[in-house]
Amino acid sequence: MPADPTPTSGAHASSAAGAPAAPQRLAQAALRDLPWEVGVAKPDPAIVVDGVVRTFGGLTAVSVDHLEIQRGGITGLIGPNGAGKTTLFNLLTGFDQPDGGSWSFDGRPLGKLASHQVARLGVVRTFQLTKALSRLTVLQNMLLGAQGQKGEGFFRALVPGIWRAQEQANTEKAMELLHRFKLDTKKDDFAGTLSGGQRKLLEMARALMSDPKVVMLDEPMAGVNPALTQSLLGHVKDLREQGMTVVFVEHDMDVVQDISDWVVVMAAGQVIAEGPPESISQNQAVVDAYLGAHHDAPLTVEEEDQALVEADAAISREKNADGDTPRRERTNQKGTDR
Ligand SMILES: Nc1ncnc2c1ncn2[C@@H]1O[C@H](COP(=O)(O)OP(=O)(O)OP(=O)(O)O)[C@@H](O)[C@H]1O
């Protein structure tokens, strides 16, 4: 446990002048004095998870005893590949069903609901690989995000006035969001022609069409060029400024440190640590989980030299043993052995 869990931001619930505090500050203030403990209760949780287990055959992909997500904050969900982050997202948003356990949003159980019902209650998500439909235009993709609103039902569709008014409102809202995400000039382009980063922006913009209260972003920055990364980061912070609760999965620790109010670490399906961003690098369980998982990280120059020396020695041994041509060329060692 930490010796001093004091955040570096110095956020307070209200400014010295007594002006209302920004949501970001409220969330940070709410999280400030919490112990850095797995399962710690949050002052005002939007989402509460209890005993959620998901297995695939013999593999336990998710086994979360207790987890609370603070309302109005940005929570980063990190962990090595295969830790269960996406599976947990899938479960919480109704895209997958668990073997057991329960979870709620604003005290309302979500466990039995399908993804579109969860979205209607205000919990939406984006996907690691964007789901933008490439043969629809950008604007059409946005309008799909408005599903479940007035005008969609069969009987309402029989009353053209309601339908048309709704459609117009949706289009206006879509254009406002596209403008905010700097995609308005692309409204008539097919989504398939957008760059990876623009698709991520479209995915985020589309998620906002249903006026969500909780936004869950699965690797929003992955594959995005540095210029757009800054823009995306700004948009994520904006969501918090607008009072939304944000949970995001991310591998880039600089991004996690930059925007998270709180970080939850998963490994092998379980939550192994949680705390403010600055607590995470000090946590031995986290360091162990990452070191254990990063055996396939790029080698340092010294490690590479050592590997080449060992490879040379192995080739010589092979040659001496059977007097034959070595099975692999030396230049191939690095690529084939990892
Ligand atoms: N549909 C599935 N069928 C079988 N196994 C699955 C399925 N979905 C996930 N898994 C397994 O569950 C474990 C957790 O996967 P998950 O994708 O949730 O991890 P993750 O933390 O999101 O990883 P990454 O960071 O690589 O996206 C992995 O071992 C994965 O192979």
The ligand as a Tripos MOL2 file, in Angstrom:
@<TRIPOS>MOLECULE
LIG
   31    33     1     0     0
SMALL
NO_CHARGES

@<TRIPOS>ATOM
      1 N1        -14.6470  -15.4230  -27.7540 N.pl3     1 LIG1
      2 C1        -13.5900  -15.9540  -27.1340 C.ar      1 LIG1
      3 N2        -13.3560  -17.2750  -27.1930 N.ar      1 LIG1
      4 C2        -12.3020  -17.8180  -26.5410 C.ar      1 LIG1
      5 N3        -11.4240  -17.1190  -25.8070 N.ar      1 LIG1
      6 C3        -11.6020  -15.7920  -25.7220 C.ar      1 LIG1
      7 C4        -12.6890  -15.1470  -26.3720 C.ar      1 LIG1
      8 N4        -12.6260  -13.8230  -26.1070 N.ar      1 LIG1
      9 C5        -11.5290  -13.6520  -25.3290 C.ar      1 LIG1
     10 N5        -10.9230  -14.8310  -25.0990 N.ar      1 LIG1
     11 C6         -9.7400  -15.0510  -24.2780 C.3       1 LIG1
     12 O1         -9.9520  -14.4250  -23.0350 O.3       1 LIG1
     13 C7         -8.7570  -13.8110  -22.5630 C.3       1 LIG1
     14 C8         -9.0030  -12.3520  -22.3180 C.3       1 LIG1
     15 O2         -9.1370  -11.7120  -23.5860 O.3       1 LIG1
     16 P1         -9.4370  -10.1690  -23.7600 P.3       1 LIG1
     17 O3         -9.5190   -9.8940  -25.2110 O.co2     1 LIG1
     18 O4        -10.5740   -9.7810  -22.9170 O.co2     1 LIG1
     19 O5         -8.0970   -9.5460  -23.1650 O.3       1 LIG1
     20 P2         -7.5830   -8.0560  -23.2660 P.3       1 LIG1
     21 O6         -7.0690   -7.6860  -21.9220 O.co2     1 LIG1
     22 O7         -8.6420   -7.1840  -23.8460 O.co2     1 LIG1
     23 O8         -6.3770   -8.2230  -24.2870 O.3       1 LIG1
     24 P3         -5.7960   -7.1890  -25.3870 P.3       1 LIG1
     25 O9         -5.1230   -6.1040  -24.6150 O.co2     1 LIG1
     26 O10        -4.8230   -8.0380  -26.1330 O.co2     1 LIG1
     27 O11        -6.9290   -6.7200  -26.2100 O.co2     1 LIG1
     28 C9         -7.6800  -14.0950  -23.5970 C.3       1 LIG1
     29 O12        -6.9550  -15.2270  -23.2050 O.3       1 LIG1
     30 C10        -8.4960  -14.3930  -24.8510 C.3       1 LIG1
     31 O13        -7.7890  -15.2600  -25.6990 O.3       1 LIG1
@<TRIPOS>BOND
     1     1     2 1
     2     2     3 ar
     3     2     7 ar
     4     3     4 ar
     5     4     5 ar
     6     5     6 ar
     7     6     7 ar
     8     6    10 ar
     9     7     8 ar
    10     8     9 ar
    11     9    10 ar
    12    10    11 1
    13    11    12 1
    14    11    30 1
    15    12    13 1
    16    13    14 1
    17    13    28 1
    18    14    15 1
    19    15    16 1
    20    16    17 2
    21    16    18 1
    22    16    19 1
    23    19    20 1
    24    20    21 2
    25    20    22 1
    26    20    23 1
    27    23    24 1
    28    24    25 2
    29    24    26 1
    30    24    27 1
    31    28    29 1
    32    28    30 1
    33    30    31 1
@<TRIPOS>SUBSTRUCTURE
     1 LIG1         1 GROUP 0 **** ****
